[in-house]
Amino acid sequence: MAVEVKVPVLAESVAEATLMKWHKKVGDKVSRGDSLIDIETDKVTLEVAAPNDGILNEILKQDGEEVKSNEVIARIETEVSATHSPTSQPAEKSAQKPEQQNLIEPAPRKDEPKLSPSVRNLLHEHKIDPKEVKTGSDRVTKEDVLKHIGQPVTAEIVKKEPEPALVSAPEPTAPVAETKTESKPVAVPASAPKPVSPPPSVKTDGRPEQRTPMTRLRKRVAERLLSAQHDNAILTTFNEVDMQPVIELRNRYKGEFEKTHGVKLGFMSFFTKATVEALKKFPVVNASIDGVDIIYHGYFDIGIAVSSPRGLVVPIVRDADTLSFAGIEIKIRELGERARDSKLTIEELSGGTFTITNGGVFGSLLSTPIINPPQSAILGMHKMQERPVAENGQVVIRPMMYLALSYDHRIIDGREAVQFLVAIKEQIEDPTRLLLQV
């Protein structure tokens, strides 16, 4: 019995997805739950598992093709149907070689030649009746089909019908670009710092070029950034904060904190707590625009921008106002690990009322972050740097950090934006305020 393998049900906001890499090939034996292929949406990477035990009998959609929710992409012939085949089949299978017994083929009619799965796919691709193909035996081979369609056997094997085990397919986080040589294609991972051999170019002046398609996530990020700049009146205000008080507090308790809670005490929990308190004082910064209405959110779902192998993603820390310092650090660590493993769900990336991004981990000293619609503001953290500052009439050296708040000027006035950023600065420079919530 043939069982259909379908694309998982996608979120309402996700219309299409892209097939990334088949982990199995036609003829492979699969067990229920085995990973068959990864599917990339504009938000997450999904894994499609085998719904039943059996043999992967047919692959309908290949790597790189676009698919929709619930679309059939493959078929599995269950082992139950294989064991209940006609009485003549067991004797025939017992005479086959072990590797042949792993391939379950539909029994051909008396007037139809035998076909392997790869030959069947090739015939289906070129819409050829197997009876029309001339063969010297009772089995149609790949070479027979290639001769029938008038293509060179060697060229077709290399370009059109590579053996699945030899296909250089893109990894989930590293799209593959093909560059042509004189005789065969060479697959070059886009993320590789240095290819094994310099990618050749159509040019002859020693200036090679390489064309790589955007991933679906990268295309979606590009669309959202352009939309944000086009549809919002973005303005950015800056301030700087003395990190000395937080550093001293962290150094004093970080060992005991990690021993008690099993997680390191970082700076992000301080900024998340400070942001929540500032949002309570200035609710419009936590609001969003819907048409001609302003929606004031009575909850605090904070997005934390994370750099993953697939690109920038923003998982959400739900109800951040109800979490302790340890709860925030644990949640951020979990989301960061899931982002690096490409295991974030759509629910973990959807929503959010405010976003924090930390370019300082990459060495950024100052930047103007772009808001994440439909949110109305985003806080940008930057690199800590010791600088001379005036303190009580004296010049002292302090670990300073620039903060940037980009906001939608359509609903947030400059006065509110500046005061919001000052509120964060005050709480970071005096962490006692975070405990007293003042």
Secondary structure, DSSP 8 states (H G I E B T S, - for coil): -EEEEE-----TT--EEEEEEESS-TT-EE-TT-EEEEEE-SS-EEEEE-SSSEEEEEE-S-TT-EEETT-EEEEEE-HHHHHTS-THHHHHHHTS-HHHHT-------TTS-EE-HHHHHHHHHHT--GGGS--SSSEE-HHHHHHHHT--HHHHHHHTS--GGG----BTTB-EEEEE-SSSEEEEETT-SS-SS----S-SSS---------HHHHHHHHHHHHHHHHS-EEEEEEEEE-HHHHHHHHHHHHHHHHHHSS---SHHHHHHHHHHHHHH-GGGG-EEETTEEE--SS--EEE-EEETTEEE--EETTGGG--HHHHHHHHHHHHHHHHTT---HHHHS--SEEEEEGGGGT-S-------TTB-EEEEE---EEEEEEETTEEEEEEEEEEEEEEETTTS-HHHHHHHHHHHHHHHHSTHHHHHT-
